[in-house]
Amino acid sequence: MSNVSFSVIKTWNDCAFKYKLLYVDKIQGFKGNEYTAFGTALHEACERKLLDNSVDEQEVFKTKFLDELKNIFQNNQPNELLVAEMQNQGLSLATLILPELKNKFGNFTILNTEEELLLSLQEIAKSERNFKGYIDLILKTEDGKIHIIDWKTCSWGWDAQKKSDAVTSYQLTFYKYFYGLKHNIDPKNIETHFGLLKRTAKSNKVEIFRVTSGPKKVQNALNLLNKFIYNIDKQFYPKNKLNCEYCEFRKTKECP
């Protein structure tokens, strides 16, 4: 593996043996479902609208959602009732994202969407690999601050435990750290946020909340990255039986 992403690190942290099955043995895992199709389509609508205000974000969502469903299910049929519900929810959500950004940040300039990060880990982890990631949205406010935003689709939202989960928030920690390195920007001038796009919430359907990453948290995230690289280089892949319940490999021939 020449590139390391947050999702790969998180998979390994959840269960190193699952990481082995997916990325070493190359066994096909989860292929997607109605929920992933919904998230991909809403991300596409958001990106296109922010880059060009004349874009019909609802039409983008609808087209992308149907295309994703076709690719995922191919000869099978998705849950038609769920798809109909999601289509209505997505059409509504797509129109709420830009207004909420304006409400949250006031006047801002969009610096980029889907910006690729690809930076060497030679100095950080003594590895020939690169850290790779894509930042959903980067904007700059009138006070000179740069804001990194990662969109997350969900049902009703995240509870306090999910919002404060350290490993989940490391995604933004990595993005802040490597974006700063890429552009030679002082981390103090970068703020990070998750943007929750809630399908079933009755109110506050788009929630943008800040996630802080000070020097200690950055070091903890980099320690996790180094631990990941050390263990995969040693080919050490223990099972984490605490995370078996929802794993797609549970009780299969690969992981009986």
C-alpha positions in Angstrom: 0.0 0.0 0.0 1.7 3.2 -1.2 -1.0 5.6 0.1 -2.5 5.8 3.6 -5.9 7.3 4.1 -7.9 8.0 7.3 -10.5 5.4 6.3 -7.8 2.8 6.1 -6.3 3.7 9.4 -9.8 3.6 11.0 -10.5 0.2 9.5 -7.2 -1.1 11.0 -8.0 0.6 14.4 -11.4 -1.1 14.4 -10.0 -4.5 13.5 -6.6 -5.2 12.1 -7.7 -8.6 10.7 -10.5 -6.9 8.7 -7.8 -4.5 7.4 -5.8 -7.6 6.2 -8.8 -9.1 4.5 -9.6 -5.9 2.6 -6.2 -4.4 1.8 -3.8 -7.3 1.9 -5.9 -10.3 0.8 -7.9 -8.0 -1.5 -11.2 -9.7 -0.6 -14.2 -7.7 -1.7 -16.1 -6.3 1.3 -19.0 -3.9 1.6 -20.1 -2.7 -1.9 -22.5 0.0 -0.8 -26.3 0.3 -0.3 -29.1 2.9 -0.5 -27.4 4.9 2.3 -24.0 5.2 0.6 -25.7 6.1 -2.7 -27.6 8.9 -0.8 -24.4 10.2 0.7 -22.5 10.2 -2.5 -25.3 12.0 -4.4 -25.7 14.7 -1.7 -21.9 15.3 -1.7 -22.0 15.7 -5.5 -24.9 18.1 -5.3 -23.2 20.1 -2.6 -19.9 20.3 -4.5 -21.5 21.3 -7.8 -23.7 24.0 -6.3 -20.8 25.6 -4.3 -18.7 25.8 -7.4 -21.5 27.2 -9.6 -24.5 28.8 -8.0 -26.5 28.5 -11.2 -26.5 24.7 -10.9 -29.8 23.0 -10.0 -28.6 21.1 -6.9 -31.9 19.1 -6.8 -31.4 17.8 -10.3 -27.8 16.9 -9.6 -28.8 15.0 -6.5 -31.6 13.1 -8.3 -29.5 12.1 -11.2 -26.5 11.0 -9.2 -28.6 9.1 -6.7 -30.2 7.0 -9.4 -26.8 6.4 -11.1 -25.3 5.2 -7.8 -28.2 2.9 -7.1 -27.8 1.3 -10.6 -24.0 0.8 -10.1 -24.5 -0.7 -6.6 -27.4 -3.0 -7.2 -27.0 -3.8 -10.9 -29.2 -6.9 -11.3 -30.8 -6.6 -7.9 -33.5 -4.2 -6.7 -33.0 -1.7 -3.9 -35.7 -1.0 -1.3 -38.2 1.0 -3.3 -39.9 2.5 -0.3 -36.6 3.6 1.2 -35.4 5.0 -2.1 -38.5 7.1 -2.5 -38.1 8.4 1.1 -34.5 9.2 0.5 -35.2 11.0 -2.8 -37.6 13.4 -1.1 -35.2 13.9 1.8 -32.2 14.5 -0.5 -34.1 17.0 -2.6 -35.0 19.0 0.5 -31.5 18.8 2.0 -29.7 19.8 -1.2 -31.3 23.3 -1.0 -30.4 23.9 2.7 -26.6 23.5 2.6 -25.6 26.8 1.1 -28.0 28.9 3.3 -26.6 27.1 6.4 -23.0 27.9 5.3 -23.9 31.5 4.9 -25.7 31.5 8.3 -22.7 29.8 10.0 -19.8 31.7 8.4 -21.3 34.9 7.0 -19.4 36.2 4.0 -16.8 33.7 2.8 -14.8 32.7 -0.2 -14.6 29.1 -1.4 -11.0 28.1 -1.8 -11.6 24.6 -3.1 -13.9 21.5 -3.0 -12.7 17.9 -3.1 -9.1 19.0 -2.7 -6.7 16.1 -2.8 -4.0 15.7 -0.1 -1.0 13.6 -1.1 2.0 14.1 1.1 5.0 12.0 1.9 5.2 10.3 5.3 9.0 10.0 5.1 9.7 12.5 7.8 6.6 11.9 9.9 6.7 8.1 10.0 9.9 7.1 8.3 7.7 5.5 5.6 7.9 5.6 1.8 4.1 5.8 1.8 2.0 9.0 1.3 -1.0 10.3 3.3 -3.9 10.6 0.9 -7.2 12.3 1.5 -9.9 14.5 -0.1 -11.3 17.5 1.7 -14.9 18.1 0.9 -14.9 21.9 1.3 -12.4 24.6 2.1 -13.5 28.2 2.6 -12.0 31.4 3.9 -13.9 33.9 6.1 -13.5 37.7 6.4 -11.3 37.3 9.5 -8.7 35.5 7.5 -9.5 32.0 9.0 -9.5 29.0 6.7 -12.3 26.4 7.4 -12.1 22.8 6.5 -15.5 21.0 6.3 -16.2 17.4 5.9 -19.9 16.4 5.1 -21.4 13.4 6.9 -24.9 12.1 5.9 -26.8 10.5 8.8 -30.4 9.9 9.9 -31.3 12.1 12.9 -27.8 13.3 13.8 -24.9 12.4 16.1 -25.2 12.1 19.9 -22.6 13.7 22.2 -20.5 10.5 22.4 -20.2 10.3 18.6 -19.3 14.0 18.3 -16.6 13.6 20.9 -15.2 10.3 19.7 -11.4 10.9 19.3 -10.8 8.5 16.4 -13.7 9.9 14.4 -12.4 13.4 14.8 -8.9 12.4 13.8 -10.1 12.6 10.2 -10.3 16.4 10.6 -7.1 16.5 12.6 -5.2 14.8 9.8 -6.8 17.1 7.2 -5.8 20.2 9.2 -2.3 19.0 9.7 -1.6 17.9 6.1 -3.4 20.8 4.5 -1.3 23.2 6.6 1.9 21.4 5.4 0.8 21.4 1.8 0.1 25.2 1.8 2.6 26.3 4.5 -0.2 27.7 6.7 0.0 28.1 10.4 -2.4 25.6 12.0 -3.7 28.4 14.3 -5.3 29.9 11.2 -7.2 26.7 10.2 -10.4 25.5 11.8 -12.2 22.2 11.1 -15.8 21.3 11.1 -18.1 18.3 10.5 -21.3 19.1 8.6 -24.1 16.8 9.4 -26.7 16.3 6.7 -29.7 14.7 8.4 -32.2 12.7 6.5 -34.9 12.3 9.2 -34.4 15.3 11.5 -37.5 17.5 12.0 -35.4 20.6 12.4 -31.7 21.7 12.2 -31.3 19.4 9.2 -27.9 20.8 8.4 -25.7 21.1 11.4 -22.1 22.4 11.2 -20.1 22.0 14.3 -16.5 22.8 15.0 -13.9 20.2 16.0 -10.7 21.5 17.7 -7.3 19.9 17.2 -4.6 21.4 19.3 -0.9 20.2 19.4 -1.6 17.3 21.8 -4.4 16.0 19.7 -2.3 16.3 16.5 0.4 14.3 18.2 -2.0 11.6 19.3 -3.3 11.3 15.7 0.2 11.0 14.4 1.0 8.4 17.0 -1.9 6.4 15.8 -0.6 6.7 12.2 2.8 5.6 13.2 1.4 2.6 15.2 -0.6 1.6 12.1 2.4 1.7 9.9 4.6 -0.2 12.4 2.1 -3.0 12.7 1.3 -3.5 9.1 5.0 -3.5 8.3 5.3 -6.2 10.9 2.3 -8.0 9.3 0.6 -8.1 12.7 -3.2 -8.4 12.2 -5.0 -9.5 15.3 -8.8 -9.8 15.4 -10.8 -7.3 17.5 -13.8 -9.5 18.5 -15.4 -6.5 20.1 -16.2 -5.1 16.7 -17.6 -8.3 15.0 -21.3 -7.6 15.3 -21.7 -5.4 12.2 -18.7 -6.6 10.2 -19.5 -7.9 6.7 -17.0 -10.8 7.2 -18.6 -12.1 10.4 -19.3 -15.8 10.2 -17.9 -16.1 6.7 -15.3 -18.5 5.4 -12.8 -15.6 5.7 -13.6 -15.0 9.3 -15.6 -17.9 10.8 
